[in-house]
Amino acid sequence: MEIIDFFNRFKPTRVEEDMRGALAADLREAVQRIWPDADILSFGSFPAGLYLPTADMDLVFVSKNYMDGGYAKYSTKSVLWRFRDFLERERIAAPNSIEVISKAKVPLVKYIDLYTGLRVDVSFENDTGVIANKTFQDWKTTFPAMPILVTLIKQFLAMRGLNEPVNGGIGGFTVTCLVVSLLQHMPQVQSGNMIPEHHLGEILMEFFDLYGNELNVTTTAIQLKPAGYTSKVSIR
C-alpha cells in the first residue's frame, strides 16, 4: 500500500502533461520558423506516462526527408552547435544552461527550458525512441504493475544520482526494459497465479536481487521479444 501511495503521489498530473506538451509544441513552432522541413517529436517517459515530476524531456529533431526513409539531413555535428545558437538567440533556454554533448553514441543538446524550468534533451535524426512509444503502451496494457514499479525504481536511482546515462547511470528506457523482463520471467506471473499489483513489494525485492546479485550483466543480455536471456558475445 505504501508503494501504491507513492505512485499516486508522483504519477503525472494533467497540469504536468499539459505543460510538457506545450513545451514540445512551442519548440516545434520555433524550430520550423528556421528549419521549415524539420519536426520535434517526443519519446521516452513523457509519451509513455512514466516520468517523475522533475524528469527530463526527451525530444528528437528530425527532418521530413529522414522520416520518409531518406537520408538524415540534420545529423552532422555542426547542427548541434547551430541548434545551441538557436536556443540562445530565441531565448528558449535558461542562461548558461546549454550543454552540447557531441562525442556520445547519441549526440545531444541538453538545456533547461526558460519558462518551465524543465531539463530537455534533444537528439537528432533518430527515430528509435519514437518507434518505441507504441511498445511502451503495449507493455503497460500487458503489465499494469509496470508503471508503478518503474516510477519507484526511477526515484530510487534519482535519489542516488544514478539516473543519467551520460554520467554512467541508468535511464528510464533501461529501467522499463528491466522491469518488463523480470515480469516476463516470473513463472507465477505468467501462469496467472500472482497478480503483480497485489505483490509489489515482493516483486521489487525480486528486481533488486536479480539485477544486483544474480544476473551477470558483463556476459548476459536480456531480450524482450521473445522473452529470454542471451550471451552478449552473440550480439556483438
N, C-alpha and C positions, 0 to 999 in steps of 0.2 A: 504493500500500500504506500510506503514511503517513496518507492520508485515511481509509482503512478502519480503521486502528488508532485514529485519533482518534474516529471514530464509535463503535467498540466500547467505548471508554473512557467516553464521555459519554452513550451511549444510556440510556434509562430502565431501571432495575433493578426487580425485583419489590418490593423493600422501598420504593422511592420511589413506585411505583404504589399500594401499599397505604396508605402514609402520606397521599398526596394524596386517595385515595378516602375514607379515614377523615375527613379534614378536611371534605370536602364533605358527608359523611353526618352528622357531628356538627353542622355548621352548619344543615343541613336540620332536624334534630331540634329544635334550639334555636329556630329561626325558627317552626316550626309550633306551638310552645307559645304564641307570641304572636300569630301570624297563621295560624290553622288552615287557611285556604284557599290558602296560599302554598306554593311549592316552590323548591328551589335546584337548578339544573341546571348542569352543567359543559359548557364548549365550548372550542374553540381547541386549543392544543398538547397539553393533557392527554389528552382522549379520542382525539386523533389519534396520540398516542405520539410527538410531535415536540418535546418540551420538553427543555431543558437542566436539570441538577440544581438550579440556582438560579432557574429560571424562575418567573414569576408564575403564580398560579392564576386562570383566568378563569371566573367564575361569574355566573349571572344569576338574579335574584329575580323569579319570575313568579307570577301568580295563576291559579287554576284557570279562572276566567272568561276570562282572556286566552288561555290555551292552548286553550280550547274555541271560540275565534273571537269572543269578546265584547270588551267594552271593557277598556282597560288600567287596572285598579283602582289599581295602585301606581306610577303614572308621574309623579306630581306631585313637585315639588322638596321639599316638606315631608317626603316619605317618606325622602329621603336623610338628613335630619337626625334623623328618628326612628330610622332604622337605625343611624346613628352612636351615638346614645344607647344603643341596644340592645346594640351591641358592647361599649361601656364597662361597662354595667350587668352584663352576663353574663360579663365578663372573658374575652371571646373574643379581643380584640385586645391586642397588647402596649401598654403605657402610651405615650401620646404618639405613637402611630404612625398614627392615623386621619386621613385626608385626604378631604374632600368636594370633588369636582370637579363643580360644578353647572352651569357655563356651557359645557361641552364639547358637541359634537354628540351624543355618547352620554354622559350624566351617569353618574358613577361614585362609588363609595365605595371608597377604597383603604386597606388596613391590613396590618399584619404579624400573622400568627397567633401567639398567645401560646405555644402548645405546640410547634409545628413550626418557627417562625421563617420560614415561607414568606410571601412577599408575595401578597396576594389583591386582585383587582379584582372588584367586584360591580357589575353593571349591573342595570337594572330594566325588566321588561316588554318584552323584546326577544328574539325567537326566531330572528333571522337566524343567529347563531352556532351555535345548536343544530341548525338545519336543515343547516348546512354540514358537520356531523360526518360524515354519510354520504359527502359529496363528497370529503372528505379520504381516507377509506378507499378509495374508488374510485380516486383518484389514486395512492395507494400501491401498489395492485394493478397499475395500468397502467404506472407508472414506479417500479420498485423502487429506483432510484438517488435518487429524490426525497428521501426522509428523510435520506439521507447528506449530500446537498448542502445541504439546509435546515439541518441541525444545524451544519454547518461555517460557513455564512454567518451564522447567528444568533450564533454565538460571535464571529465577526469583528466584527459590529456591537456586541455587548455589550462587547467589549474597548475600544471607542471611544465608549461611551456613546450609541450611535445606535440603541438597540433599544426606546425608549419613545415611542410615537406622541404622547402628551400633551406630550412635550418636543421634538417635531419629528423624532423618529426613525422607524424602520420596524418595524412589528410583525410577529409571526410569520405571521399570515394573509397579509400582503402579500408577505413573502419566499416563502412557499409558492406563491402565485399566480405570482410572477415566475419561479420555477424551472420550474413546470409549463408556463408559456407558452413558455419557452425550449426545453424538450424537445419541445413540440408543433411548433415551427417549425424544428427541425433536420432537414433532409432525410435525412441519413444515419441518424438515429434512426428516423424514420418509415418509411424503406424497409427497415429491419431490417439494414442494413449495419454499423451500430455498436451494440454493446451498451453502454449508458451506464455500467453498473457497472464496465466494463473501461477506461473513459476518463474517470474522474472529474476528473483534473487538467485535461484539455483542456476539459471542459465547464465547470469552474469558471472558467477564464480566458475562455471564451466569455461567461459570465454577467457578469463584470466589464467586459468590453469592450462588450457590447451595452448594458447599463444605465448604464455610466459614460461611454461615448463616442458610441455610435451612435444610441440611441433618444432622440428629442426628447420628454422627459416633459412639457414645457409644452403641447405640442399633440396628443400621441398617447397613447391609452389602449390597454391590452391587453384582449382578450376571450378567454374560455376555452371557451365553448360557443356557437357553433362557434369554433374557434381562429382568431385573427386580430388585426389592429390596426384601430383606428378613431379618427376625429378626436374630440377632446374637445368640440369645438363641437357635434357632432351628438348628444351625450348629455346636454347641459345642460338 
